[in-house]
Amino acid sequence: MKYGTVVVTAGFTALLSFCLLAVAIWTDYWYIIDVNKPNYTGSDDLSSHSGLWRIHEGANRSSVIPSFTANISGLSEVERHLLGLHKVVVILLPLSLVLLVFGWISGLVSTLARSPKLLAGSGTYFLFCSLFTLSGVSIYIKYSNKAMEEFEQTVSPDNLAFVNVSFGWSLAMAWLSYSMEVATGLILILAATITQMKGRYDSGVTIAML
């Protein structure tokens, strides 16, 4: 494979991973609760969807998730645990986004320098960044499942039959970002290998011509 094609592909996947994660963080379709209760005549929509920062209930009601401002003195042990999990998520994912910016700069410098060591280092850095995204998404899934377990204990089985819960497209964007981060890291390591092999070939040709 040509070096130019490989590094352009790496740049594209790095930019795509950043955009996907940014969209995921700032949209509110991580978790969706769809309520289809028959014979319901109320004016309020019982369905809701939420993101990392906000919960939208119905068509017009929304509230901010008080991750760092909630008064924990009146919370149960389970509620404190859920709040702690949510805090970890809202720290890890924005941190991963910031790290991607530095990774893109590092990748650009290493591709221009055509240094195998810098390219390999940048590739490893992107793989390291992907761990933050993977951890954040995994903890969010654990947080959501635990919250649903607690919700099921407070609602009767008859009412639960009309509730459908699912993860939304915002979470899917975060998973895609993670895959693009891994792809970027592997592609940069491939570029490092290509550069190293080309250097050995050029050295061999030079020696043969002497």
C-alpha positions as CSV (number, residue, x, y, z in Angstrom):
1,M,0.0,0.0,0.0
2,K,1.1,3.5,-0.7
3,Y,2.1,5.7,2.2
4,G,0.1,8.7,1.1
5,T,-3.1,6.6,0.9
6,V,-2.6,5.1,4.3
7,V,-2.0,8.5,6.1
8,V,-4.9,10.2,4.4
9,T,-7.1,7.3,5.5
10,A,-5.8,7.7,9.1
11,G,-6.5,11.4,9.0
12,F,-10.1,10.8,7.8
13,T,-10.8,8.1,10.4
14,A,-9.3,10.3,13.2
15,L,-11.5,13.3,12.2
16,L,-14.5,11.0,11.9
17,S,-14.0,9.6,15.4
18,F,-13.8,13.1,16.9
19,C,-17.0,14.2,15.1
20,L,-18.9,11.0,16.1
21,L,-17.9,11.3,19.7
22,A,-18.8,15.1,19.8
23,V,-22.2,14.3,18.3
24,A,-22.7,11.5,20.8
25,I,-21.8,13.7,23.8
26,W,-24.0,16.6,23.0
27,T,-27.1,14.7,21.8
28,D,-29.8,13.3,24.1
29,Y,-30.6,9.9,22.6
30,W,-28.5,7.6,24.7
31,Y,-31.4,6.0,26.5
32,I,-35.0,5.9,25.3
33,I,-38.1,4.9,27.3
34,D,-41.2,4.4,25.2
35,V,-44.5,4.1,27.0
36,N,-47.5,2.8,25.1
37,K,-50.2,2.6,27.7
38,P,-53.6,1.6,26.3
39,N,-56.6,3.7,27.1
40,Y,-54.4,6.5,28.4
41,T,-56.3,9.8,28.0
42,G,-53.9,12.1,29.8
43,S,-52.4,15.1,27.9
44,D,-48.8,14.3,29.0
45,D,-46.5,12.1,26.9
46,L,-45.2,9.4,29.2
47,S,-42.2,8.6,27.0
48,S,-38.8,10.0,27.6
49,H,-35.2,10.1,26.2
50,S,-32.0,11.1,27.9
51,G,-28.4,11.9,27.2
52,L,-25.4,12.5,29.4
53,W,-26.5,15.9,30.6
54,R,-30.3,16.2,30.1
55,I,-33.5,14.2,30.4
56,H,-36.5,15.0,28.1
57,E,-39.9,13.9,29.3
58,G,-42.7,14.2,26.9
59,A,-42.6,16.9,24.2
60,N,-41.8,20.0,26.2
61,R,-40.3,19.0,29.5
62,S,-36.6,18.7,30.1
63,S,-34.3,18.7,33.1
64,V,-30.5,18.8,33.7
65,I,-29.0,15.7,35.3
66,P,-27.4,17.0,38.6
67,S,-24.3,14.8,38.5
68,F,-22.1,17.2,40.5
69,T,-24.7,19.4,42.2
70,A,-27.0,16.8,43.7
71,N,-27.3,16.7,47.5
72,I,-26.1,13.2,48.3
73,S,-27.0,13.4,52.0
74,G,-30.6,12.4,51.3
75,L,-29.8,9.7,48.7
76,S,-29.8,6.0,49.3
77,E,-26.7,3.8,48.8
78,V,-28.0,2.6,45.4
79,E,-28.7,6.2,44.3
80,R,-25.2,7.3,45.3
81,H,-23.7,4.4,43.4
82,L,-25.7,5.4,40.3
83,L,-24.7,9.0,40.7
84,G,-21.0,7.9,41.0
85,L,-21.2,5.9,37.8
86,H,-22.8,8.8,35.9
87,K,-20.0,11.1,37.1
88,V,-17.4,8.8,35.8
89,V,-19.1,8.7,32.4
90,V,-19.4,12.5,32.0
91,I,-15.7,12.8,32.9
92,L,-14.3,10.0,30.7
93,L,-16.1,10.8,27.4
94,P,-15.3,14.5,27.3
95,L,-11.8,13.7,28.3
96,S,-11.5,11.2,25.4
97,L,-12.7,14.0,23.1
98,V,-10.0,16.3,24.3
99,L,-7.4,13.6,23.9
100,L,-8.5,13.0,20.3
101,V,-7.6,16.6,19.5
102,F,-4.0,16.1,20.7
103,G,-4.0,12.7,18.9
104,W,-4.9,14.3,15.6
105,I,-2.2,17.0,16.0
106,S,0.3,14.2,16.9
107,G,-0.7,12.1,13.9
108,L,-0.4,15.1,11.6
109,V,3.2,15.9,12.8
110,S,4.3,12.3,12.6
111,T,2.9,11.8,9.1
112,L,4.7,14.9,7.8
113,A,7.9,13.9,9.5
114,R,7.6,10.3,8.1
115,S,9.2,9.0,11.3
116,P,8.4,5.3,12.0
117,K,8.8,5.9,15.8
118,L,6.5,9.0,15.8
119,L,3.9,7.2,13.6
120,A,4.0,4.2,15.9
121,G,3.7,6.4,18.9
122,S,0.7,8.3,17.5
123,G,-0.9,5.0,16.6
124,T,-0.4,3.7,20.2
125,Y,-1.8,7.0,21.5
126,F,-5.0,6.6,19.6
127,L,-5.4,3.0,20.9
128,F,-4.9,4.5,24.4
129,C,-7.6,7.1,23.7
130,S,-10.0,4.4,22.6
131,L,-9.8,2.9,26.0
132,F,-11.3,6.0,27.5
133,T,-14.2,5.9,25.1
134,L,-14.7,2.2,25.6
135,S,-14.7,2.6,29.4
136,G,-17.1,5.5,29.3
137,V,-19.6,3.7,27.0
138,S,-19.3,0.4,29.0
139,I,-19.9,2.2,32.3
140,Y,-22.9,4.1,30.9
141,I,-24.5,0.8,29.8
142,K,-23.8,-0.6,33.4
143,Y,-25.3,2.6,34.8
144,S,-28.4,2.4,32.6
145,N,-29.1,-1.3,33.4
146,K,-28.7,-0.7,37.1
147,A,-31.1,2.3,37.0
148,M,-33.6,0.1,35.1
149,E,-33.3,-2.6,37.7
150,E,-34.2,-0.1,40.4
151,F,-37.1,1.3,38.3
152,E,-38.5,-2.2,37.8
153,Q,-38.7,-2.6,41.6
154,T,-40.9,0.5,42.0
155,V,-43.3,-0.2,39.1
156,S,-45.9,-3.0,39.0
157,P,-45.4,-5.8,36.4
158,D,-48.7,-4.7,34.8
159,N,-47.4,-1.2,34.0
160,L,-43.9,-2.5,32.9
161,A,-45.6,-4.5,30.2
162,F,-46.3,-1.2,28.4
163,V,-42.8,0.2,28.8
164,N,-40.2,-0.4,26.1
165,V,-36.6,0.7,26.8
166,S,-33.7,0.8,24.4
167,F,-30.4,2.4,23.8
168,G,-30.5,5.2,21.2
169,W,-28.5,6.4,18.3
170,S,-26.3,8.7,20.4
171,L,-24.8,5.6,22.1
172,A,-24.3,4.1,18.6
173,M,-22.3,7.2,17.6
174,A,-20.0,6.6,20.6
175,W,-19.5,3.0,19.7
176,L,-18.6,4.0,16.1
177,S,-16.2,6.6,17.4
178,Y,-14.5,3.9,19.4
179,S,-14.1,1.7,16.4
180,M,-12.7,4.7,14.4
181,E,-10.2,5.4,17.1
182,V,-9.0,1.8,17.0
183,A,-8.9,1.9,13.2
184,T,-6.8,5.1,13.3
185,G,-4.3,3.7,15.7
186,L,-3.9,0.5,13.6
187,I,-3.6,2.5,10.4
188,L,-0.9,4.7,11.8
189,I,1.0,1.7,13.0
190,L,0.7,0.3,9.5
191,A,2.1,3.6,8.1
192,A,5.0,3.3,10.5
193,T,5.7,-0.2,9.2
194,I,5.5,1.0,5.6
195,T,7.9,3.9,6.3
196,Q,10.4,1.6,8.1
197,M,10.3,-1.0,5.2
198,K,10.8,1.8,2.7
199,G,13.8,3.1,4.7
200,R,15.4,-0.4,4.7
201,Y,14.7,-0.7,0.9
202,D,16.3,2.7,0.1
203,S,19.3,1.8,2.3
204,G,19.7,-1.5,0.4
205,V,19.5,0.2,-2.9
206,T,22.1,2.8,-1.8
207,I,24.5,0.1,-0.7
208,A,24.0,-1.9,-3.9
209,M,24.9,1.2,-6.0
210,L,28.1,1.8,-4.1
